């Protein structure tokens, strides 16, 4: 376990601002580390815990519940707090049925339900501690006051699967009722007229569908699925901007033009851009970025999805180097030096990291221009930091000074919602207001420890192979070892999942890379739907519950350049994604 801890403490520090907390946070996305060398781990002394995890859950008084209804009658969003304090992991139930869990900010979301009186309740592990009446907005319009008896439910799908946001409407004369499909194409339409009606289904970039339906007048739901074909006169682009100099290129401007057609997008932190509703035919792609040569080329749009890689070359490359010393000016070897470069205000940075070498020297080459922050981290020392701006084609020297200031401890346990220990969870400790973070795996008892680290306010985050991530703030104090118990929750049953496995290999030798860190995140929301694990001694890894859909991933190991990949996870099936790492 100690070998695993040493490897992962080094590897995790390279991940781009770490995705903050479970079930809904706006921080963090992955980035590509540059280079990293081996470091020696430190022995962890035995600890005597001043507290142990408890099976009891103390419920504060006076909960404050705010429920907001969306105007179209889709999913219901709400917030649950105790006074001003948000609580994560609270079970949200509608009429006793589990609908969602609250996230770090106390937010929750439940699917559309039948109009009329209901009960919404909140609790932990099935123990209810607050409930109140709840009635959703009525989603029908008729020429009389009362809703009709007709109920219809089902799914809307196309050639590629579920169609979220589709409008399903039932019409009988001047009376009608409607509903919108949810994230997985499901809908529940109530208050419709009974008897023979006309059903219509409409969605963006699809041809409308009409059908005759006979809705029972006794309130029995009619199960009806709809296939809605895509409009073959249009296509969409899903692309990625890359560079042989720096990997992905964030914030590049990409446009598609054709006679009477103009579409444009800005690539995100992953270099990904998208364009919708493009008429089929041939046009011109143009991409530009302040620090790269512009590119233009003809491109043919086909019906459906068009995958488009765009390659750009940097105009001028910059270099940053320096030396790490202690407070007496003595050089320090083995300090983790982390460089973050920001191309745009309030955007996620591009991250590089290395260990200082002989004489405390570090060097970063082939850099993007932009504002930067530079940090040095070593257990037992206060993180050194500096900031500035990198101009195109410059050689910049920045030195770091490390001052002793350790003695902080952070220990605790990772448990599931039934109180059982979770082994192999990745526990990350991030100092608030900095890009500095360390990590370690939990052992067979769910126990984790950070010993002799800088004290200060941090965020503890837990990622694992089978549970949703969770996080909390934690104040690391000197010479104190109070246990922080982190409770993780499984993926809710109503969310479709699939299994994912693969291997991490050395691309030069073909050998397996044991105990490498594997991170998988769903592209719909990397902050919430994020999972981590360590490969075993044979370089193999396994995730039992990856959210279905498009997922990205990273594999990181000490002494190797990180590798990324993408996989379409199919519900209920075993899916595969292998990683190949290139030695530094």
C-alpha positions as CSV (number, residue, x, y, z in Angstrom):
1,X,0.0,0.0,0.0
2,X,2.9,2.4,0.8
3,X,4.2,1.9,-2.8
4,X,0.8,2.8,-4.2
5,X,0.6,5.9,-1.9
6,X,4.0,7.1,-3.1
7,X,3.1,6.7,-6.8
8,X,-0.3,8.3,-6.5
9,X,0.9,11.3,-4.3
10,X,3.2,12.3,-7.2
11,X,0.8,11.5,-10.0
12,X,-2.3,13.2,-8.6
13,X,-0.6,16.5,-8.1
14,X,-0.4,16.9,-11.9
15,X,-4.1,16.8,-12.5
16,X,-5.6,20.2,-13.6
17,X,-7.4,22.1,-10.9
18,X,-9.1,19.3,-9.3
19,X,-12.7,18.8,-9.8
20,X,-14.0,20.1,-6.6
21,X,-16.9,18.3,-5.0
22,X,-19.5,15.7,-5.5
23,X,-22.9,16.1,-7.1
24,X,-22.4,19.5,-8.5
25,X,-19.5,21.9,-8.4
26,X,-18.2,24.4,-10.8
27,X,-14.5,23.8,-10.2
28,X,-11.9,21.8,-12.1
29,X,-11.2,19.9,-15.3
30,X,-8.4,17.6,-16.4
31,X,-5.2,18.8,-18.0
32,X,-2.0,17.3,-19.3
33,X,1.0,17.1,-17.1
34,X,4.3,17.7,-18.8
35,X,7.1,15.7,-17.1
36,X,7.6,14.1,-13.7
37,X,10.5,12.2,-12.2
38,X,10.5,9.6,-9.4
39,X,10.5,10.9,-5.8
40,X,11.2,9.1,-2.5
41,X,8.2,8.6,-0.3
42,X,8.2,9.3,3.4
43,X,7.5,6.9,6.2
44,X,4.2,7.4,7.9
45,X,4.4,7.1,11.7
46,X,1.8,5.3,13.7
47,X,-1.1,7.5,14.7
48,X,-3.4,7.4,17.8
49,X,-6.8,8.7,16.6
50,X,-8.6,11.0,19.0
51,X,-11.9,10.0,17.5
52,X,-13.4,7.1,15.6
53,X,-16.2,7.0,12.9
54,X,-19.7,6.7,14.4
55,X,-22.8,5.0,13.0
56,X,-24.9,7.7,14.5
57,X,-25.9,10.7,12.3
58,X,-26.8,13.8,14.2
59,X,-29.6,15.8,12.6
60,X,-29.5,19.6,13.2
61,X,-32.8,21.3,13.7
62,X,-34.8,23.8,11.6
63,X,-34.2,22.6,8.0
64,X,-34.8,25.2,5.3
65,X,-36.2,23.8,2.0
66,X,-36.6,25.8,-1.2
67,X,-38.2,24.1,-4.3
68,X,-38.1,25.8,-7.7
69,X,-40.3,24.5,-10.5
70,X,-39.1,24.9,-14.1
71,X,-41.6,26.7,-16.3
72,X,-41.8,23.9,-18.9
73,X,-42.7,21.1,-16.4
74,X,-39.4,19.3,-16.9
75,X,-37.2,18.2,-13.9
76,X,-37.7,19.9,-10.6
77,X,-34.8,21.7,-9.0
78,X,-34.5,22.5,-5.3
79,X,-32.2,23.3,-2.4
80,X,-32.0,21.9,1.1
81,X,-30.1,23.5,3.9
82,X,-30.0,23.7,7.7
83,X,-30.1,27.4,8.2
84,X,-27.2,28.7,6.1
85,X,-25.4,25.4,6.0
86,X,-25.7,23.2,2.9
87,X,-25.7,19.4,3.5
88,X,-24.5,16.9,0.9
89,X,-25.7,13.3,0.6
90,X,-29.3,13.9,1.9
91,X,-31.8,11.4,0.3
92,X,-34.6,13.2,-1.6
93,X,-37.8,11.1,-1.9
94,X,-41.1,11.7,-3.6
95,X,-43.9,9.7,-2.0
96,X,-41.3,7.5,-0.4
97,X,-39.5,6.7,-3.6
98,X,-35.8,7.7,-3.8
99,X,-35.4,10.5,-6.5
100,X,-32.0,12.1,-5.9
101,X,-29.2,13.0,-3.4
102,X,-28.3,16.6,-2.4
103,X,-24.9,17.8,-3.6
104,X,-22.3,19.8,-1.7
105,X,-24.4,23.0,-2.0
106,X,-27.6,21.3,-1.0
107,X,-29.0,21.3,-4.5
108,X,-31.1,18.4,-5.8
109,X,-33.1,17.5,-8.9
110,X,-36.0,15.1,-9.3
111,X,-37.8,13.9,-12.5
112,X,-41.2,15.1,-13.7
113,X,-44.1,13.4,-11.9
114,X,-47.9,13.2,-12.1
115,X,-49.7,16.5,-11.4
116,X,-51.5,16.6,-8.0
117,X,-50.6,16.4,-4.3
118,X,-47.4,14.6,-3.3
119,X,-45.1,14.3,-0.3
120,X,-41.4,15.3,-0.6
121,X,-39.2,14.0,2.2
122,X,-35.5,14.1,3.2
123,X,-33.4,11.7,5.2
124,X,-30.3,9.6,5.7
125,X,-30.2,5.8,5.0
126,X,-33.9,5.7,4.8
127,X,-34.5,7.5,8.1
128,X,-36.7,10.5,7.3
129,X,-36.2,13.7,9.3
130,X,-38.2,16.2,7.3
131,X,-41.2,16.1,4.9
132,X,-43.7,18.6,3.5
133,X,-46.5,18.6,0.9
134,X,-45.5,19.2,-2.7
135,X,-47.5,19.7,-6.0
136,X,-45.7,20.2,-9.3
137,X,-46.8,22.7,-11.9
138,X,-49.7,21.5,-14.0
139,X,-48.6,20.9,-17.6
140,X,-52.0,21.0,-19.5
141,X,-54.4,23.5,-21.0
142,X,-58.0,22.9,-21.6
143,X,-61.3,24.7,-22.0
144,X,-62.4,23.6,-18.5
145,X,-60.8,23.8,-15.1
146,X,-60.1,20.2,-14.3
147,X,-57.4,18.1,-16.0
148,X,-58.4,15.2,-18.2
149,X,-58.0,11.5,-17.1
150,X,-55.5,10.6,-19.8
151,X,-52.0,9.6,-18.8
152,X,-49.2,8.6,-21.2
153,X,-45.6,7.7,-20.5
154,X,-42.6,6.3,-22.3
155,X,-39.4,7.2,-24.2
156,X,-38.4,9.2,-27.2
157,X,-35.4,8.0,-29.2
158,X,-33.6,8.4,-32.6
159,X,-30.9,6.5,-34.5
160,X,-28.3,7.3,-31.8
161,X,-30.5,6.6,-28.7
162,X,-32.4,8.8,-26.2
163,X,-33.6,12.3,-27.3
164,X,-33.7,14.7,-24.3
165,X,-35.7,17.9,-24.4
166,X,-38.3,16.6,-27.0
167,X,-41.8,18.0,-26.8
168,X,-44.6,15.3,-26.5
169,X,-48.1,16.8,-26.9
170,X,-51.6,15.1,-27.0
171,X,-54.4,17.0,-28.7
172,X,-58.2,16.5,-28.8
173,X,-60.0,19.4,-30.2
174,X,-59.1,22.5,-28.2
175,X,-57.8,20.4,-25.3
176,X,-54.2,19.4,-25.0
177,X,-51.6,18.3,-22.6
178,X,-47.8,18.2,-23.0
179,X,-44.5,17.2,-21.4
180,X,-40.8,17.3,-22.2
181,X,-38.5,14.4,-22.2
182,X,-35.8,14.2,-19.5
183,X,-32.0,13.5,-19.8
184,X,-32.6,9.9,-20.8
185,X,-35.5,10.5,-23.2
186,X,-38.2,9.6,-20.7
187,X,-41.5,11.5,-20.4
188,X,-44.6,11.4,-18.2
189,X,-47.6,13.2,-19.5
190,X,-50.7,13.7,-17.3
191,X,-53.9,15.6,-17.4
192,X,-54.6,14.7,-21.1
193,X,-58.0,14.2,-22.6
194,X,-59.2,10.6,-22.6
195,X,-60.2,8.6,-25.6
196,X,-58.9,9.0,-29.2
197,X,-56.3,11.8,-29.5
198,X,-53.6,13.0,-31.8
199,X,-50.0,12.7,-30.4
200,X,-47.2,14.8,-31.8
201,X,-43.5,14.6,-30.9
202,X,-41.1,17.4,-31.9
203,X,-37.4,17.9,-31.2
204,X,-34.6,20.2,-32.6
205,X,-32.8,18.8,-35.6
206,X,-35.5,16.0,-36.0
207,X,-38.5,15.5,-38.3
208,X,-41.8,15.7,-36.3
209,X,-43.8,12.5,-35.7
210,X,-47.6,12.2,-35.4
211,X,-49.6,9.2,-34.2
212,X,-53.2,8.4,-33.2
213,X,-53.4,7.2,-29.5
214,X,-56.4,5.9,-27.5
215,X,-55.9,7.1,-23.9
216,X,-57.9,5.1,-21.2
217,X,-60.4,7.3,-19.5
218,X,-60.1,5.4,-16.2
219,X,-56.6,6.9,-15.5
220,X,-54.7,3.8,-16.5
221,X,-51.3,5.0,-18.0
222,X,-50.7,4.3,-21.7
223,X,-47.1,3.2,-22.3
224,X,-46.0,4.6,-25.6
225,X,-42.5,5.0,-27.0
226,X,-41.8,7.2,-30.1
227,X,-39.0,6.9,-32.7
228,X,-38.3,10.3,-34.1
229,X,-35.9,10.4,-37.1
230,X,-33.1,12.9,-37.5
231,X,-33.5,15.5,-40.3
232,X,-31.0,14.2,-42.9
233,X,-30.6,17.6,-44.4
234,X,-28.4,18.7,-41.5
235,X,-25.2,17.5,-39.7
236,X,-23.3,18.5,-36.7
237,X,-19.5,18.8,-36.0
238,X,-17.8,17.5,-32.9
239,X,-14.1,18.4,-33.1
240,X,-10.9,18.9,-31.2
241,X,-8.1,21.4,-31.7
242,X,-4.6,19.9,-31.1
243,X,-1.0,21.0,-31.5
244,X,2.2,18.9,-31.7
245,X,3.8,21.5,-29.4
246,X,1.5,21.5,-26.4
247,X,-1.2,18.8,-27.0
248,X,-4.7,20.2,-26.9
249,X,-5.4,23.9,-27.7
250,X,-8.0,25.5,-25.5
251,X,-9.9,28.7,-26.5
252,X,-9.2,28.5,-30.2
253,X,-11.8,30.2,-32.4
254,X,-13.2,27.7,-35.0
255,X,-15.7,28.6,-37.7
256,X,-17.5,26.8,-40.6
257,X,-18.7,28.8,-43.6
258,X,-20.6,27.9,-46.8
259,X,-22.9,30.0,-49.0
260,X,-25.6,31.3,-46.7
261,X,-24.2,29.3,-43.7
262,X,-22.0,30.5,-40.8
263,X,-21.3,28.5,-37.6
264,X,-18.6,29.2,-35.0
265,X,-17.4,28.0,-31.6
266,X,-14.6,28.4,-29.1
267,X,-12.7,25.2,-28.0
268,X,-13.0,24.4,-24.3
269,X,-10.2,23.4,-21.9
270,X,-10.1,20.0,-23.6
271,X,-9.7,21.6,-27.0
272,X,-13.2,20.4,-27.9
273,X,-15.7,22.4,-30.0
274,X,-19.2,21.7,-31.4
275,X,-21.4,23.1,-34.1
276,X,-25.1,22.2,-34.7
277,X,-27.6,22.3,-37.5
278,X,-25.3,22.6,-40.4
279,X,-26.8,22.0,-43.9
280,X,-25.3,19.0,-45.7
281,X,-22.7,20.1,-48.3
282,X,-19.1,21.4,-48.6
283,X,-17.8,24.5,-46.9
284,X,-14.7,25.9,-45.3
285,X,-13.2,25.4,-41.9
286,X,-11.1,28.2,-40.4
287,X,-9.4,28.1,-37.0
288,X,-7.3,30.8,-35.3
289,X,-5.6,31.5,-31.9
290,X,-3.4,34.4,-30.8
291,X,-0.4,32.1,-30.3
292,X,-0.8,29.7,-33.2
293,X,-0.7,29.9,-37.0
294,X,-4.3,30.0,-38.5
295,X,-5.5,27.1,-40.5
296,X,-8.1,26.8,-43.3
297,X,-9.3,23.9,-45.3
298,X,-12.4,22.6,-47.2
299,X,-14.7,20.3,-45.3
300,X,-17.7,18.2,-46.3
301,X,-20.7,18.0,-43.9
302,X,-22.5,14.7,-43.9
303,X,-25.8,13.9,-42.2
304,X,-25.5,13.2,-38.5
305,X,-22.2,13.4,-36.5
306,X,-19.0,14.7,-38.2
307,X,-15.8,14.1,-36.2
308,X,-13.2,16.8,-37.0
309,X,-9.6,17.1,-35.8
310,X,-7.9,20.5,-36.3
311,X,-4.1,20.7,-36.0
312,X,-2.5,24.1,-35.2
313,X,1.2,25.0,-34.8
314,X,2.5,27.4,-32.3
315,X,4.0,30.7,-33.6
316,X,6.5,31.3,-30.8
317,X,7.5,29.1,-27.9
318,X,8.5,30.3,-24.5
319,X,10.6,28.9,-21.7
320,X,10.5,29.3,-17.9
321,X,13.2,28.0,-15.6
322,X,14.6,28.7,-12.2
323,X,15.9,27.3,-8.9
324,X,14.3,26.1,-5.7
325,X,16.1,27.1,-2.5
326,X,15.4,27.0,1.3
327,X,15.3,30.1,3.4
328,X,19.1,30.0,3.7
329,X,19.6,30.0,-0.1
330,X,20.6,26.3,-0.2
331,X,19.3,24.4,-3.3
332,X,16.5,21.9,-2.8
333,X,16.1,18.7,-4.8
334,X,12.9,16.8,-5.2
335,X,10.5,19.7,-4.8
336,X,7.3,19.4,-6.8
337,X,7.1,22.5,-9.0
338,X,3.7,23.2,-10.6
339,X,3.2,25.8,-13.4
340,X,-0.3,27.0,-14.3
341,X,-0.8,29.2,-17.4
342,X,-4.0,31.1,-18.0
343,X,-4.8,32.2,-21.6
344,X,-8.2,33.8,-20.7
345,X,-9.5,35.4,-17.5
346,X,-11.7,33.1,-15.4
347,X,-10.9,30.1,-17.5
348,X,-9.2,26.9,-16.5
349,X,-5.4,26.9,-16.9
350,X,-3.0,24.6,-18.7
351,X,-0.9,22.7,-16.1
352,X,2.7,21.5,-16.1
353,X,4.6,19.9,-13.3
354,X,8.1,18.6,-12.6
355,X,10.4,17.8,-9.7
356,X,13.4,20.1,-9.1
357,X,16.6,18.4,-10.0
358,X,20.3,18.6,-8.8
359,X,21.0,22.1,-7.6
360,X,17.2,22.7,-7.2
361,X,16.9,23.5,-11.0
362,X,13.7,23.2,-12.9
363,X,12.8,23.9,-16.5
364,X,9.6,24.2,-18.6
365,X,9.8,24.5,-22.4
366,X,7.4,24.9,-25.3
367,X,5.0,27.0,-23.3
368,X,1.9,28.9,-24.2
369,X,2.1,32.7,-23.5
370,X,-0.3,34.0,-20.8
371,X,-0.5,34.8,-17.1
372,X,1.0,32.2,-14.9
373,X,1.3,31.0,-11.3
374,X,4.3,28.9,-10.1
375,X,4.1,26.8,-7.0
376,X,6.6,24.6,-5.1
377,X,5.5,21.9,-2.8
378,X,7.3,19.6,-0.4
379,X,6.0,17.9,2.8
380,X,7.2,19.9,5.9
381,X,7.4,23.2,4.1
382,X,5.0,26.0,3.4
383,X,4.3,26.1,-0.4
384,X,6.4,28.6,-2.3
385,X,4.7,30.7,-4.9
386,X,5.2,33.4,-7.5
387,X,3.2,34.8,-10.5
388,X,3.7,36.8,-13.6
389,X,3.1,36.9,-17.4
390,X,4.8,34.9,-20.1
391,X,5.3,36.7,-23.4
392,X,5.7,34.9,-26.8
393,X,9.2,33.7,-27.5
394,X,10.7,34.7,-24.2
395,X,13.1,33.0,-21.7
396,X,11.8,33.7,-18.2
397,X,13.6,33.0,-14.9
398,X,11.6,32.6,-11.7
399,X,13.0,31.2,-8.4
400,X,11.1,29.7,-5.5
401,X,12.0,29.8,-1.8
402,X,10.7,27.1,0.6
403,X,10.2,27.9,4.3
404,X,9.8,25.2,6.9
405,X,6.2,25.0,8.1
406,X,4.9,21.5,8.4
407,X,3.6,19.5,11.3
408,X,0.0,19.4,10.0
409,X,-1.9,16.1,10.0
410,X,-5.0,14.9,8.2
411,X,-6.3,11.4,8.9
412,X,-9.7,9.7,8.5
413,X,-11.8,7.0,7.0
414,X,-13.7,6.4,3.8
415,X,-17.0,4.6,4.3
416,X,-20.0,3.8,2.1
417,X,-23.5,4.8,3.2
418,X,-23.9,1.6,5.2
419,X,-20.7,2.2,7.3
420,X,-18.5,-0.3,5.5
421,X,-14.9,0.7,4.7
422,X,-14.0,1.6,1.1
423,X,-10.6,0.3,0.1
424,X,-8.6,1.9,-2.7
425,X,-10.5,5.2,-2.8
426,X,-8.3,8.1,-4.0
427,X,-8.3,10.8,-1.2
428,X,-7.2,14.2,-2.4
429,X,-6.2,17.1,-0.2
430,X,-6.1,20.5,-1.9
431,X,-5.1,23.8,-0.3
432,X,-7.8,26.4,-0.9
433,X,-6.7,29.3,-3.0
434,X,-3.7,27.4,-4.6
435,X,-3.1,24.8,-7.2
436,X,-1.3,22.6,-4.7
437,X,-2.8,19.2,-3.9
438,X,-1.6,15.8,-2.7
439,X,-3.4,12.4,-2.6
440,X,-3.2,8.9,-1.2
441,X,-5.3,5.7,-1.4
442,X,-7.4,4.4,1.5
443,X,-6.3,1.0,2.8
444,X,-8.4,-2.2,3.4
445,X,-10.0,-0.5,6.5
446,X,-10.9,2.6,4.6
447,X,-8.1,4.5,6.5
448,X,-6.1,7.3,5.0
449,X,-3.4,9.6,6.3
450,X,-1.5,12.8,5.4
451,X,1.4,13.3,7.8
452,X,3.7,16.3,8.4
453,X,2.1,18.5,5.8
454,X,1.6,22.3,5.7
455,X,-1.3,23.4,7.8
456,X,-4.2,25.5,6.5
457,X,-7.7,25.3,5.1
458,X,-8.1,22.6,2.5
459,X,-10.6,20.6,0.6
460,X,-10.8,16.9,1.0
461,X,-12.2,15.0,-2.0
462,X,-12.7,11.3,-2.4
463,X,-13.0,9.6,-5.8
464,X,-13.3,5.8,-6.2
465,X,-14.1,3.1,-8.8
466,X,-17.7,2.4,-7.8
467,X,-19.0,5.5,-5.9
468,X,-19.8,9.1,-6.8
469,X,-17.2,11.6,-5.6
470,X,-17.7,13.5,-2.4
471,X,-15.9,16.5,-0.8
472,X,-15.7,18.7,2.3
473,X,-13.6,21.5,3.7
474,X,-11.0,20.5,6.3
475,X,-8.7,22.7,8.4
476,X,-5.3,21.0,8.6
477,X,-3.9,22.0,12.1
478,X,-0.4,21.5,13.5
479,X,0.1,18.4,15.7
480,X,-3.6,17.4,15.6
481,X,-5.0,14.2,14.2
482,X,-8.8,14.3,14.5
483,X,-10.3,11.8,12.0
484,X,-12.4,13.1,9.1
485,X,-14.9,10.5,8.0
486,X,-15.8,10.7,4.3
487,X,-19.1,9.0,3.3
488,X,-19.5,8.0,-0.4
489,X,-22.8,7.1,-2.1
490,X,-23.4,4.7,-5.0
491,X,-24.7,5.8,-8.4
492,X,-28.5,6.1,-8.1
493,X,-30.3,3.2,-9.7
494,X,-32.2,5.3,-12.2
495,X,-29.0,6.5,-13.9
496,X,-27.9,4.1,-16.7
497,X,-24.4,2.7,-16.2
498,X,-22.0,0.3,-17.8
499,X,-18.8,-1.5,-16.8
500,X,-15.4,-0.3,-18.0
501,X,-12.0,-2.0,-18.0
502,X,-8.7,-1.8,-19.7
503,X,-4.9,-1.8,-19.3
504,X,-2.1,0.8,-18.9
505,X,1.0,-0.1,-20.9
506,X,4.4,1.2,-21.7
507,X,4.3,2.1,-25.4
508,X,8.0,1.5,-25.9
509,X,8.5,-1.8,-24.1
510,X,4.9,-3.1,-24.2
511,X,5.2,-3.8,-20.4
512,X,2.3,-3.2,-18.0
513,X,2.6,-0.2,-15.8
514,X,1.4,-1.2,-12.3
515,X,-0.4,1.1,-9.8
516,X,-0.9,3.8,-12.4
517,X,-3.8,6.3,-11.7
518,X,-6.8,6.0,-14.0
519,X,-9.4,8.8,-14.0
520,X,-12.7,8.5,-15.9
521,X,-15.2,11.3,-16.2
522,X,-18.5,11.7,-18.1
523,X,-18.3,14.5,-20.7
524,X,-21.8,15.8,-19.6
525,X,-20.4,16.8,-16.2
526,X,-16.9,15.9,-15.2
527,X,-17.3,17.5,-11.8
528,X,-20.1,15.2,-10.7
529,X,-19.7,12.0,-12.7
530,X,-16.0,11.3,-12.0
531,X,-14.4,8.1,-10.9
532,X,-10.8,7.1,-10.0
533,X,-8.9,3.9,-9.3
534,X,-5.4,2.5,-9.3
535,X,-4.4,-0.2,-11.8
536,X,-3.3,-3.5,-10.2
537,X,0.1,-5.0,-10.3
538,X,-0.6,-6.2,-13.9
539,X,-1.5,-2.8,-15.2
540,X,-5.2,-3.7,-15.4
541,X,-8.1,-1.6,-14.0
542,X,-11.9,-2.0,-13.7
543,X,-14.8,0.3,-13.0
544,X,-18.2,-1.3,-12.2
545,X,-20.5,1.7,-12.6
546,X,-19.4,4.3,-15.2
547,X,-22.2,6.6,-16.3
548,X,-23.5,5.7,-19.8
549,X,-22.6,8.1,-22.6
550,X,-19.4,9.8,-23.8
551,X,-16.6,9.5,-21.2
552,X,-13.1,10.9,-21.2
553,X,-10.2,9.5,-19.3
554,X,-6.6,10.0,-18.2
555,X,-3.9,7.6,-17.1
556,X,-0.9,8.9,-15.1
557,X,2.2,7.3,-13.7
558,X,5.5,8.5,-12.3
559,X,8.1,8.7,-15.0
560,X,5.7,8.8,-17.9
561,X,3.8,11.4,-20.0
562,X,0.1,11.2,-19.3
563,X,-2.2,9.7,-21.9
564,X,-5.9,10.5,-22.5
565,X,-8.7,8.7,-24.3
566,X,-12.4,8.7,-25.0
567,X,-15.0,5.9,-24.9
568,X,-18.7,5.6,-25.5
569,X,-20.0,3.6,-22.5
570,X,-23.0,1.5,-23.4
571,X,-25.6,0.8,-20.7
572,X,-25.4,-2.7,-19.1
573,X,-22.4,-3.8,-21.2
574,X,-18.7,-4.3,-20.6
575,X,-16.8,-1.5,-22.3
576,X,-13.0,-1.2,-22.9
577,X,-10.4,1.6,-23.0
578,X,-6.7,1.0,-23.0
579,X,-3.9,3.6,-22.3
580,X,-0.4,3.8,-23.6
581,X,2.1,5.9,-21.7
582,X,5.3,7.2,-23.3
583,X,8.4,7.3,-20.9
584,X,9.7,10.8,-20.2
